[in-house]
């Protein structure tokens, strides 16, 4: 059985233009297919390679994984596949997990909702004549004629060590990957209002065995000694004792590679952890700082204070660990001055790099459900749900004001030409390149989004009624057919 798996490219200007970092879902799925069924699929990561349509036309099945901003590209690929032949197409990923009906209406034959590795295997077996009935596959949504079926939810993978290592070599042009992604856990006990992670992966941490992770790191490092690692965990330091065990293992095994990860500001409370991070090669931490407005932090349920943020940045710098701060602007407690103060705060703390993102109501989140009920969602083009476009009506400013202040002016102030030149005059060439790239990206974004900005300024002040799509969360897991 010939299978191709596709991760669509993200729209517009984004960080993946510069850093080609595939998500791990498809490489993991490909490794599982080869281990269990002897099928070695081809993976197309569009940021690295185009699609070979002749090859796709010869496949027995095509799988497409999508997050919300890549959904339009995913549906475009789906449509083109169906125009060429009637190859079965299965879709998965966060977006279709929460909106499976949309994918089926757009032409997908099957949707795998949630953590669908083993459900996907069962689907392949069923389609190949060696498995059971479609109705018995957990987490599967599918069509039979005009009827649509949504099977009960798939159980989450309890033991992550039951999964193989993701096989990056299945990706076309994988040799161009310079940052090697590694996943060591799933889930997050925190419940940030705008985040869909807990809905997708649950509120309980599940960890891989430390020795298995170290074995994978060793193998990846041998295959590409010059590459760095990115730990894809939503919170790499979630369980300090386990993280420290992993970092000690990296040092003892001589895995000398730079690495980066996502963490919370409370990581700085553990001195031993910080020392091990520094000694094992940590060069950057990505911190979800979100806001300097205490009311916004409370509404986001971040469980951190502005003082915590300031202390975290200072302490990490003292250990020579750089900080990428991610802010989410536009809550109902934010106004224009809040956004301006956030930029001053970030520059004053000398945060190394930042992202000033616009609050985005992603399907599957409480924010989406709330704004939907209030009729405040203005834009239904999923490609704009990237964190760089205002797609809802904010409370204390117009949509256009939020767009200009949060997504454009904030970034221009932080990555100003003067900041670029200062870095150059200090011979900090790597920082100079990053800042210059960021500054140029802002200009590119404005150029590519002129029509969107004009539309937002003149047309999007009147709230729209909810679209015909069902609100997220309305799917009855016990439903048979509709």
Residue, then its C-alpha position, 0 to 999 in steps of 0.5 A: x500500500x502506497x501512502x503519502x503524508x502532507x504537512x501544508x505550508x503556513x501562509x504569509x510571512x512567518x518564522x518558518x520562512x527562516x527556520x524549517x522546523x517540521x511538527x512531529x506528528x507525521x514523522x511519528x506516524x510514518x515510523x509507526x506505519x513502517x514498524x507495524x505494517x511494513x509501509x514506508x510512506x513519503x512525507x511532504x513538509x511543504x516548507x522544505x519541498x513542493x508536492x510531487x503530484x504524479x507521485x501523489x496520484x499513484x498513492x493508495x491513500x493520502x494523509x494531511x495534517x493541519x493546524x488552523x492557519x494551514x487549513x486553507x492550504x490543506x483544503x486546497x491540496x485536498x481539492x486538487x487531489x480529488x480533481x485528479x483521482x478519487x484517492x481516499x484522503x484522511x485528515x488529522x491535527x488540531x484544526x480538524x479535531x475540533x472541526x471535523x464536520x468542516x473537513x468532511x464537507x470540504x471533501x475529506x473521506x476520513x478525519x482522525x480526531x485527537x491523538x490518532x496514531x493507533x486509530x490511523x493504523x486501524x483505519x489503514x487495516x480496515x481499508x486494506x481489507x485486514x481490519x474491522x469495521x470503520x464504526x469500531x475505530x475510536x476518534x474516526x469521523x467519516x462519510x458513508x454516502x450522505x451520512x456522517x458518523x463521529x465515533x467516540x473519542x480516541x483514548x490518549x496514548x497512555x504510555x508514550x514509549x509505545x510509540x516509535x521515534x519519529x523518522x525524520x528521514x521520511x521527509x523529502x529533503x530532510x537533509x536541509x533540516x538544521x534544527x532537530x525536533x524532539x518530543x519527550x512529553x505530552x499534556x499540560x496541567x495548566x489551563x490557559x484560556x487561549x490555548x488548545x493544548x489541554x483540549x488536544x493532549x489533556x491536562x495530565x503530563x505523560x513522559x517518555x522514559x528518560x533513557x529512551x529519550x537519551x538514546x534518540x538524542x544520541x542517534x540524532x546527534x550522530x546523524x547530524x553533529x552540527x544540528x541543534x535540538x528543539x524540545x517540542x514539549x509544551x513545558x520542557x521543565x514541567x517535572x523538574x526531577x525528570x528534566x534534571x535526570x535528562x540533562x544529567x544524562x546528556x552531559x554524561x553521554x557527551x551529547x554536545x549540542x545546543x538546544x532550545x525549549x519552551x518553559x514557564x517563568x518558574x523554571x528560575x526557582x530551581x538553581x540546580x536546574x539552571x546550572x544543568x541547562x547551561x552545562x548541557x547546552x541550552x542557549x535559548x528558552x521560549x517563555x510564554x510571558x503573555x502580558x504585563x497587565x495583571x488583569x490580563x494575566x488573571x483572565x488568561x489564567x497564567x498563574x504568574x505575575x509581572x514580577x515573576x516575568x522580570x525576575x525570570x529574564x534577569x536570572x536566565x541572563x545571569x546563566x547565559x541563557x537567552x530569552x524569547x518572550x512571547x506576548x499575547x495582546x488584545x484581551x478585554x483588559x488591554x488598551x492601547x497604552x497597555x500594548x505600548x507599555x509592554x514594548x517598553x517593558x520588553x526593551x527595558x528588560x533586554x529580552x533577547x527576542x520577542x513575538x508580539x502576537x495578537x490574541x487569536x480565538x483558535x477552535x478548541x479554545x475557551x476564547x473561541x467559544x466565548x467570542x463565538x457566543x458573543x458574536x465578536x468573531x469578524x474574520x472566518x478565513x482560517x489563514x488569518x488565525x496565525x497570531x499576526x491578524x486581528x480576527x475578532x472585535x476587541x473590547x477597548x479599541x477597534x480591530x484596526x487599532x489593535x492590528x496596527x499597535x500590537x502586530x505592526x508598531x510594537x514589532x517595529x519599535x522592538x526591532x527598530x533600525x536603530x536597534x539593528x545598527x547598535x547591534x552591528x556597532x557592537x559586532x553582535x553579528x548573529x543578533x544583528x542578523x535576527x533583528x534585521x530579518x525581523x525588521x524586514x519581515x514586518x515590512x513584508x507582512x505589511x506589503x502582503x496584507x494591504x488589502x486585509x488592513x484596508x478591509x479591517x479599517x473600513x469594513x469590520x466594525x459591525x459584528x457578524x453573526x456566527x457562521x453556519x459551522x457548529x461551535x467547537x465542543x458541540x460534537x456528541x462523542x456518542x453520536x452514531x450517524x447524522 
